[in-house]
Amino acid sequence: MIGQLRSVVVDTRDPRALAAFYAELLGGKVTDNDHDWAVVVDDGGRRFAFQLAPEHEPPTFPDPKGSQQFHLDLRIPHDELDAATSRITELGGRRLDASGDGFQVFTDPAGHPFCLTWE
């Protein structure tokens, strides 16, 4: 092993706003919150960071010619899908038409895709 993962870092035009969105979505507290950088740290010490990228362009999903840049899969109980969808929308996320057996695709306020999954 060479090292241990410290953070996953995502580009955005607004680090503070995107950190606040993910703190609500994933749980955790926003730390290191300044103009260029914000970090969400959960109870297990996992870090999800957001850095200023003034020219960031959101990915186009599901365009096969475009890059997703990254995406997260978040597992939820299936019977909580409607409530989760409502809360994500309230926080500034958007539900996309793309879905399948066991997943529904959303975007965060900066346009990064993520999926809610269930079994």
N, C-alpha and C positions, 0 to 999 in steps of 0.2 A: 504494500500500500504506500502511496506517495503522500496522501493527505486525507483530511476529513472534510466533508462538506460543511461550510459555515453558513452560506446564504444562497438563495436563489434570487437573482437580481433581474428586474424587468424595467425596460425603458418606458418612459411616459413623459408627456408634456406637463403633468401635474402630480409630482410624487406624493404630496400631502393628501390630495383627494383620493388617489388610488390606494394609498395605505389605509385610509379610513374605510374605504369600501371593503378591502380584504380583511381588516380587523373585525368587521361585522360579519363577513361571510365565513371566515375560518375560526374566529375567536382569537383573542390575543390583544396585546397592547401596542400602540404605536410609540416607537422610541426613535431617537436620532432624527428628529423631525425638523428639518430646515428647508430652505428653498430648493436645494439640489438633491436632497436625499431623505428618505424616510424608511423605517424598518418596522415590520410587525413581528413581534416575538410572542409565541404561544406558551402555554404552561409547561410544555415539554422542552422549551428552549430553542425550538425550531425558528429560524429567521427567514422572512420573506421580505426582500428589500426592493425599493423603487428609486430609480435614479432619473434625474432630469435629462431629457433628450428633446430639445426644443423642436427638432425637425421630425420627430417620430410620426410615422404614418401607420395607422392601424392596419392589420392584415385584412384581406378580403376572404371571408369564409363562406362557402366551401369552394373557392376558386382553385382548381387543380394547378393553375399556373402560378398562383401566389403562395407565399410562405405563411404558415400559421405563426411563425416565430417561436411559439411554445404553446402548450395548453395544459391545464390541470384537469384531472378527473377527481370529483368529489363524491364520495359514496353517501347516500341518504336512504332512509326507509322509503319505499315507493309510495306509501300512503301519505308522505309529507311533501310530495312533489308540488301540489298546488300551493301550499303555504310557502314553500321555499321559492317558488316562482314569483309569488306576490312580493315577498321580502326583497328578492334580488332586484325586481323592478323598482321598488321604493328606494333602494340604495343607488339607483342609476344604471343598473345593468339592463341588458336587453335579451329577451328570448329569441332565438333564431328558429326558422322553420325546420332546420336539420334535426332529425331525431332518428332513433332506431330502437331495436329491441334491447331495452335496458339502459338507454341514455337519452338525454336531452341537452342540446347545445345552447349556450348563452354567450354573451360578451360582457366584459367588465366595462366601466365607463370610458376607458381608453381604447376599447375595441378588441382587446385580446380575448380569444375564445376560451371557454372552459365548459366542461360537461358535468352535469349531475348524473350519477349512475346509481343503479339499484340492482338487486338480484331478484 
